[in-house]
Amino acid sequence: MRRVEFLSPMQAAELVHDGDTIVVCGCENVLAPNTLLQSLGERFEATQAPRDLTEIHPIIVGMGPGLGLENLAHPGMVRRAIGSGFSYLKTSRYTQMLKDDLFEAHVVPMGTLYQMFSDTAAGKDFTLTRVGLDTFVDPAFEGGRINGKSSFSLASRVEIDGEVYLKYPRLPAQVALLRGTTADESGNISLENEPVSLGVKTLAMAVKNSGGKVIVQVSRMTQDGCLHPRMVEIPGIFVDAVVVDPQQPLSGGERLNPALTGLTRLPIGDITPVAKGVERVVISRAADEVGRGEIVNLGVGMPIGIPKMLLERGSAGKATFFPEHGSVGGVPGDRDIFGTNINPEAIMDSTQVFEFFRGGGLDVSFLGFGQIDAAGNVNVSKFNGIVPGCGGFIDITHRTKRIVFCGSFAAGGVDIEIADGKLNVRTEGAFPKFVGQVEQVTFNGSQAIRKGQSVLYVTERAVFSLQETGLVVEEVAPGIDLQTQVLDLVPFAVGVSSGLKTMDPAHFL
């Protein structure tokens, strides 16, 4: 077995050249190769190189000052950025540069990016998919261009045997910046301290078969022969250089990390319950939609509280929770470690997870929303001055049989009292969630109707369904006047079900 180079962080940064395309793994602050990215940023600050990079990230990398892609937030360093999303934090310098048109910015759905890297690894010239048709990544809409600097769409529309597809080009790259736990002398990489793998093997193969270099950050090294073959996530034949950082932080911290990776199991009593308030009302009502034995996906935001609510009800084993990042079973982690599960039964790789999702394997998905319009379209990718992108949202909603959107009826200063099984709105919110037309189509309601998907929109005031005629109120909260506190505040016609129900008062206790 050949030996790889073990380099310092700055030596690794020197392997990136002007004009290179770099691929970066990570999900926010989980599995993020921060040491490599920090060294790259420090090198640019000192030498103004490397310049004009194309940077590709399947998932948002880094969330907070000095983390992840924030290290690339230097004018002239990045020429083009491609990812499923960008930071939703208004403090993000990288996102501010995007909004200031200091580099091109393109959004591609997360699962489609993994499919593109898989196809690149296989030597294919392009990727075909139906994921994203009639959403903002479709060139018939915005083509995934999210700032004025982006003058073209990565995707094009093609027709094959009477069916329309989105066609994406292959993604060759010169450098992959990845992360693992342990490296042996031959560069075999294990991920025993990581709760997810996030397609690192797929990214490594794509870059190697493009003639590029794969650099992996780990927390320790060992002799050849010490890693069980089943533990090796990235074989050494795919790796060119390794950087050892003994200070590499554990995802979830010292206490929680073993329960995320499967080394130990966290006692159920240690899992934080859902706090009272509007969010609890929405989570409680949404949890009623979880069927026994179902495979369930949860989006960021309110939905991640649903398993905790089921725990409170003594129904923890009712369904299997399966986030797109690969944990199967257990209880999804809190917002700061989104995409991981506490006490998982298995851990899959993201590349294969999205293959399962695209095939229609999910029974139901619970997702957040930023805006909803008359056609049932949902926007989560661009609103209120932020451009978080779509993440895996478009891939997840593509074939999921039932979709339940969860969120507050309005935002911005809303004051609501919840007492005695009723809801009392003291002050209305400044920012309505129901709008005449969404700012960006991340979910297409008409497409969902054509596919025969079941769609619900759960808020604390009312529950709506999507029908061919548009939105229909199915339930209204106790204490809420349907006409003045719901219908009059929605800027389009909404139907009222002939079987209109009152939401269970238990949700408001």
C-alpha positions in Angstrom: 0.0 0.0 0.0 1.3 3.4 -0.9 2.0 6.0 1.8 0.3 9.4 1.7 1.8 12.7 2.7 1.2 13.9 6.3 1.3 17.7 6.1 0.8 20.7 8.3 -2.3 22.8 7.7 -0.4 25.5 5.8 1.4 22.9 3.6 -2.0 21.5 2.7 -3.3 25.0 1.8 -0.4 25.3 -0.6 -1.9 22.5 -2.7 -4.7 24.8 -3.8 -3.9 27.0 -6.8 -5.4 30.0 -8.5 -8.5 29.1 -10.4 -9.0 25.7 -8.8 -12.3 24.1 -8.1 -12.5 22.9 -4.5 -15.1 20.6 -3.0 -15.8 20.9 0.8 -17.7 18.4 3.0 -19.6 19.2 6.2 -23.0 20.1 7.5 -23.0 23.4 9.3 -20.5 22.6 12.1 -20.7 18.8 11.8 -17.9 17.1 9.9 -16.6 20.5 8.8 -12.8 20.6 7.9 -12.3 23.9 9.7 -8.6 23.5 10.2 -8.1 23.2 6.4 -10.4 26.1 5.6 -8.8 28.3 8.2 -5.4 27.7 6.8 -6.6 28.4 3.3 -8.1 31.7 4.5 -4.9 32.6 6.4 -2.8 31.9 3.3 -5.0 34.2 1.2 -4.8 37.0 3.8 -0.9 36.7 3.8 -0.3 36.2 0.1 -3.5 37.0 -1.8 -3.5 33.4 -3.1 -5.2 31.3 -4.1 -7.6 33.5 -6.1 -10.6 33.0 -8.4 -11.6 29.7 -6.8 -14.8 27.8 -7.7 -16.1 26.4 -4.4 -18.7 23.6 -4.2 -20.4 22.4 -1.0 -23.3 19.9 -1.0 -24.4 21.3 2.4 -23.8 24.6 4.3 -20.4 24.4 5.9 -19.8 26.3 9.1 -22.2 28.4 11.1 -20.7 31.3 12.9 -17.7 33.7 12.8 -14.5 32.1 11.6 -16.2 28.7 10.8 -16.4 26.8 7.6 -16.9 28.9 4.4 -16.5 32.1 6.4 -12.8 31.5 6.0 -13.2 32.1 2.3 -15.0 35.5 2.7 -12.2 37.6 1.2 -12.8 39.6 -2.0 -11.0 38.0 -5.0 -10.6 34.6 -3.3 -13.8 33.0 -4.7 -15.1 33.5 -8.2 -18.0 31.1 -8.1 -19.8 29.3 -5.3 -22.2 26.3 -5.8 -24.1 24.7 -3.0 -27.5 23.6 -1.8 -27.6 26.5 0.6 -25.7 29.3 2.2 -25.8 30.6 5.8 -29.1 31.8 7.2 -27.2 34.0 9.7 -27.4 37.7 9.0 -23.9 38.0 10.5 -22.4 35.8 7.7 -19.7 37.6 5.8 -19.7 35.0 3.0 -23.4 35.4 2.5 -23.1 39.2 2.5 -20.5 39.0 -0.2 -22.9 36.8 -2.2 -25.6 39.5 -1.8 -23.1 42.2 -2.8 -22.4 40.3 -6.1 -18.7 39.8 -5.2 -18.9 36.3 -6.7 -21.3 34.1 -8.7 -23.7 32.1 -6.5 -25.7 29.1 -7.7 -28.0 26.8 -5.7 -28.4 23.1 -6.6 -30.6 20.7 -4.5 -28.4 18.7 -2.0 -29.4 15.3 -3.4 -28.8 16.5 -6.9 -25.3 17.6 -6.0 -24.5 14.2 -4.6 -25.9 12.6 -7.7 -23.7 14.9 -9.8 -20.6 13.9 -7.8 -21.5 10.2 -8.1 -21.9 10.6 -11.9 -18.6 12.6 -12.1 -16.9 9.7 -10.2 -18.3 7.3 -12.7 -17.0 9.3 -15.7 -20.4 10.5 -16.9 -20.6 13.7 -18.9 -23.9 14.9 -17.3 -26.6 14.2 -14.7 -30.3 13.9 -15.5 -33.0 14.4 -12.9 -36.6 15.4 -12.5 -35.9 16.8 -9.0 -36.5 20.5 -9.0 -38.8 20.9 -12.0 -41.0 23.9 -11.7 -39.1 25.3 -8.7 -36.6 28.1 -8.5 -33.7 25.8 -9.6 -35.5 25.1 -12.9 -34.2 27.4 -15.7 -37.8 28.0 -16.6 -38.0 29.9 -13.3 -34.7 31.2 -11.9 -32.3 28.4 -12.8 -30.8 28.3 -9.3 -29.2 31.8 -9.8 -29.3 33.6 -6.5 -27.5 36.8 -7.1 -26.9 39.3 -9.9 -23.4 38.0 -10.6 -24.8 34.7 -11.8 -25.5 35.2 -15.5 -26.3 31.6 -16.5 -28.1 28.5 -15.1 -26.2 25.4 -14.3 -29.2 23.4 -15.3 -30.9 23.1 -18.7 -34.2 21.5 -19.7 -34.2 18.5 -22.0 -36.9 16.2 -23.2 -36.4 12.4 -23.4 -39.2 10.1 -24.6 -41.7 12.9 -23.9 -40.6 13.5 -20.3 -38.8 16.7 -19.2 -35.6 16.5 -17.2 -33.1 18.9 -15.7 -29.6 18.3 -17.2 -26.6 19.3 -15.2 -22.9 19.2 -16.3 -20.3 17.0 -14.7 -18.4 18.5 -11.7 -14.7 18.0 -12.1 -12.6 19.4 -9.3 -8.9 19.9 -8.5 -9.1 19.6 -4.7 -11.3 17.9 -2.1 -11.2 19.2 1.6 -12.7 16.5 3.8 -12.7 15.4 7.4 -12.5 12.1 9.3 -11.4 10.7 12.7 -8.4 8.4 12.2 -5.9 8.0 9.4 -3.4 5.1 9.1 0.0 5.5 7.4 -1.5 4.5 4.0 -4.2 7.2 4.2 -7.1 4.9 5.0 -9.7 7.1 6.9 -12.2 6.1 9.5 -15.1 8.1 10.9 -15.7 6.5 14.3 -16.1 9.8 16.1 -18.3 11.3 13.4 -22.1 11.0 13.6 -22.5 11.2 9.8 -20.4 10.7 6.7 -22.0 13.2 4.3 -20.9 11.7 1.1 -17.1 12.0 1.7 -16.3 8.8 -0.2 -18.3 10.0 -3.2 -16.6 13.4 -3.1 -13.2 11.7 -2.9 -13.9 9.5 -5.8 -15.2 12.3 -7.9 -12.1 14.4 -7.3 -9.6 11.5 -7.8 -11.2 10.6 -11.1 -11.0 14.2 -12.2 -7.2 14.1 -11.7 -7.4 16.2 -8.5 -6.0 15.9 -4.9 -7.9 14.7 -1.9 -6.9 16.2 1.5 -8.4 14.9 4.7 -8.3 16.5 8.1 -8.3 14.0 11.0 -7.8 14.1 14.8 -5.3 11.3 15.0 -3.2 8.8 13.1 -2.3 5.1 13.6 -0.1 2.4 12.1 -1.1 0.4 9.0 -3.2 -2.6 9.9 -4.9 -1.0 12.9 -8.1 0.0 11.2 -10.6 -2.8 10.6 -11.5 -2.8 6.9 -15.2 -2.3 7.7 -14.3 0.9 9.5 -12.5 2.5 6.6 -14.9 5.1 5.0 -12.4 6.6 2.6 -9.8 4.1 1.3 -6.2 5.3 1.1 -6.1 4.9 -2.7 -8.4 7.9 -2.8 -6.3 10.1 -0.5 -3.3 12.3 -1.3 -2.6 14.2 1.9 -3.6 14.1 5.6 -3.6 16.8 8.1 -3.7 15.8 11.8 -5.4 18.2 14.2 -5.5 16.7 17.7 -7.8 19.7 18.8 -10.4 18.7 16.2 -13.7 19.2 18.1 -16.2 16.4 18.6 -19.6 16.9 17.0 -22.1 17.3 19.8 -19.4 17.7 22.4 -17.8 15.2 24.8 -21.1 14.1 26.5 -23.4 13.8 23.5 -21.0 12.6 20.7 -20.9 8.9 21.8 -24.7 8.8 21.6 -24.7 10.3 18.1 -22.1 7.9 16.8 -23.6 4.8 18.3 -20.9 4.1 20.8 -23.3 4.6 23.8 -27.0 5.2 24.2 -28.2 8.3 26.0 -30.9 7.7 28.7 -34.3 8.9 27.4 -34.7 11.1 30.5 -31.7 13.2 29.4 -33.5 14.3 26.2 -34.8 17.9 26.6 -38.7 18.2 26.4 -40.4 20.6 24.1 -40.8 24.0 25.7 -44.2 25.6 26.0 -45.4 28.2 23.5 -46.6 28.5 19.9 -43.9 26.1 18.7 -45.1 23.4 21.1 -48.7 23.8 19.8 -47.6 23.3 16.2 -45.3 20.4 17.1 -48.0 18.7 19.1 -50.6 18.9 16.3 -48.0 17.8 13.7 -47.1 14.8 15.8 -50.6 13.5 15.3 -49.7 12.9 11.6 -47.0 10.4 12.4 -48.3 6.9 11.6 -47.2 3.7 13.3 -44.3 2.0 11.4 -43.7 4.9 9.1 -40.4 6.1 7.8 -40.3 9.8 8.7 -38.0 12.7 7.6 -37.8 15.9 9.6 -36.7 19.3 8.3 -34.9 22.0 10.2 -36.9 24.2 12.6 -40.1 23.2 14.4 -40.2 19.6 13.0 -37.2 18.4 15.0 -39.3 18.7 18.1 -41.8 16.0 16.9 -39.9 13.0 18.2 -39.6 14.7 21.6 -43.3 15.1 21.7 -43.8 11.5 20.9 -41.4 10.6 23.8 -43.6 12.7 26.1 -46.6 10.8 24.9 -44.9 7.4 25.4 -45.0 6.7 21.6 -41.2 7.0 21.0 -41.1 3.7 18.9 -44.0 4.6 16.8 -42.0 5.5 13.7 -38.4 5.6 12.3 -36.9 9.0 11.9 -34.5 9.2 8.9 -32.9 12.6 8.2 -31.2 13.1 4.9 -27.7 13.1 6.5 -27.9 9.4 7.2 -28.8 8.6 10.8 -31.6 5.9 10.9 -33.7 5.7 14.0 -33.3 7.3 17.4 -34.2 10.9 18.2 -33.0 13.7 16.0 -30.5 16.1 17.7 -31.2 19.7 18.5 -30.7 22.6 16.1 -27.0 23.0 16.6 -26.4 19.4 15.5 -29.2 19.2 13.0 -28.9 16.1 10.8 -27.7 13.8 13.5 -29.7 11.4 15.6 -29.3 10.5 19.3 -29.2 6.7 19.7 -29.3 5.8 16.0 -30.0 2.2 14.9 -27.8 2.6 11.8 -25.9 5.3 9.9 -26.0 5.5 6.1 -24.2 7.8 3.7 -26.0 10.8 2.3 -25.4 9.7 -1.3 -27.4 6.5 -0.8 -30.0 8.2 1.4 -31.0 10.5 -1.4 -31.2 7.6 -3.8 -33.8 6.1 -1.4 -35.6 9.4 -1.1 -35.7 10.0 -4.9 -37.3 6.5 -5.3 -40.2 7.4 -3.0 -39.1 5.6 0.1 -40.3 8.1 2.6 -43.8 7.8 4.0 -44.0 11.4 5.4 -41.8 14.4 5.8 -42.3 17.3 8.2 -40.8 20.6 7.0 -40.8 24.2 7.9 -42.0 27.1 5.8 -41.1 30.8 5.3 -44.0 31.7 2.9 -47.1 30.1 1.5 -49.2 31.3 -1.4 -52.6 30.7 -3.0 -51.3 27.8 -5.1 -49.9 26.1 -2.1 -46.3 27.0 -3.2 -43.8 27.1 -0.3 -40.7 29.3 0.0 -37.9 28.4 2.4 -35.0 29.5 0.3 -35.2 33.3 0.1 -37.1 35.7 2.4 -36.7 38.6 4.8 -33.3 39.5 3.4 -31.7 36.0 3.8 -30.8 33.5 1.2 -30.4 30.1 2.9 -31.1 28.1 -0.3 -33.0 24.8 -0.4 -30.7 22.3 1.2 -32.3 18.9 0.7 -35.8 20.3 0.8 -36.5 20.0 -3.0 -35.1 16.4 -3.1 -37.2 15.4 0.0 -40.5 16.8 -1.3 -40.0 15.3 -4.8 -41.5 11.9 -4.1 -42.6 11.8 -0.5 -46.1 10.5 -0.2 -47.3 12.9 2.5 -45.8 16.3 3.3 -46.7 18.3 6.5 -45.4 21.9 6.6 -45.0 23.2 10.1 -44.8 26.9 11.2 -46.3 29.9 12.9 -49.1 31.7 11.2 -47.2 35.0 11.3 -43.8 36.3 12.5 -42.3 39.5 13.8 -43.6 40.6 17.2 -46.6 38.4 17.4 -47.8 38.0 21.0 -49.9 34.9 21.7 -51.3 33.7 25.0 -51.9 29.9 25.4 -54.1 29.0 28.4 -56.9 26.8 29.4 -56.9 24.9 26.2 -57.3 28.0 24.1 -55.3 30.4 21.9 -55.5 34.2 22.4 -53.8 36.5 19.9 -52.8 39.7 21.8 -50.7 41.3 19.0 -50.6 40.4 15.4 -47.2 39.7 13.7 -45.6 42.2 11.4 -44.5 39.6 8.8 -47.3 37.4 7.3 -46.4 33.9 6.3 -49.3 33.6 3.9 -48.6 35.9 0.9 -50.1 36.6 -2.5 -47.1 35.1 -4.3 -44.1 33.5 -2.7 -40.8 35.3 -3.3 -39.2 32.0 -4.5 -40.8 28.7 -5.3 -39.0 26.0 -3.3 -42.0 23.7 -3.3 -44.5 23.7 -6.2 -48.1 23.0 -5.0 -49.4 22.3 -8.5 -46.8 19.7 -9.1 -47.7 18.0 -5.8 -51.3 17.8 -6.9 -50.3 16.2 -10.2 -48.2 13.7 -8.4 -51.0 12.8 -6.0 -49.1 13.9 -2.9 -51.0 14.7 0.3 -50.1 18.1 1.7 -51.0 19.7 5.0 -49.9 23.1 6.5 -50.0 23.1 10.3 -50.0 26.4 12.2 -51.0 27.3 15.8 -54.2 28.9 14.5 -55.4 26.6 11.8 -54.6 23.5 9.8 -54.9 23.8 6.0 -54.9 21.1 3.3 -53.9 21.5 -0.4 -56.6 20.7 -2.8 -57.0 21.2 -6.6 -58.9 24.4 -5.8 -56.2 25.7 -3.5 -55.8 25.9 0.3 -58.7 24.6 2.5 -59.1 25.2 6.3 -59.6 21.8 7.9 -59.2 22.8 11.6 -59.2 25.9 13.6 -57.7 26.5 17.1 -60.1 26.9 20.1 -60.3 30.6 21.0 -59.6 31.7 17.4 -62.2 33.5 15.2 -61.9 31.9 11.8 -63.0 34.9 9.8 -61.2 37.8 11.5 -58.1 36.0 12.8 -57.4 33.6 9.9 -59.4 34.2 6.6 -59.2 38.0 6.7 -55.4 37.9 7.3 -54.8 35.7 4.3 -54.4 37.8 1.1 -56.1 35.2 -1.2 -59.3 33.1 -1.2 -59.2 30.1 1.1 -61.8 27.4 1.2 -63.4 26.1 4.4 -64.0 22.4 4.8 -67.6 21.2 5.1 -66.2 19.0 7.9 -64.4 21.9 9.7 -63.1 20.7 13.1 -61.8 22.4 16.2 -58.1 21.5 16.9 -57.8 19.2 20.0 -57.6 21.4 23.1 -55.0 19.1 24.5 -52.5 20.8 22.1 -53.0 24.1 24.0 -52.7 22.9 27.6 
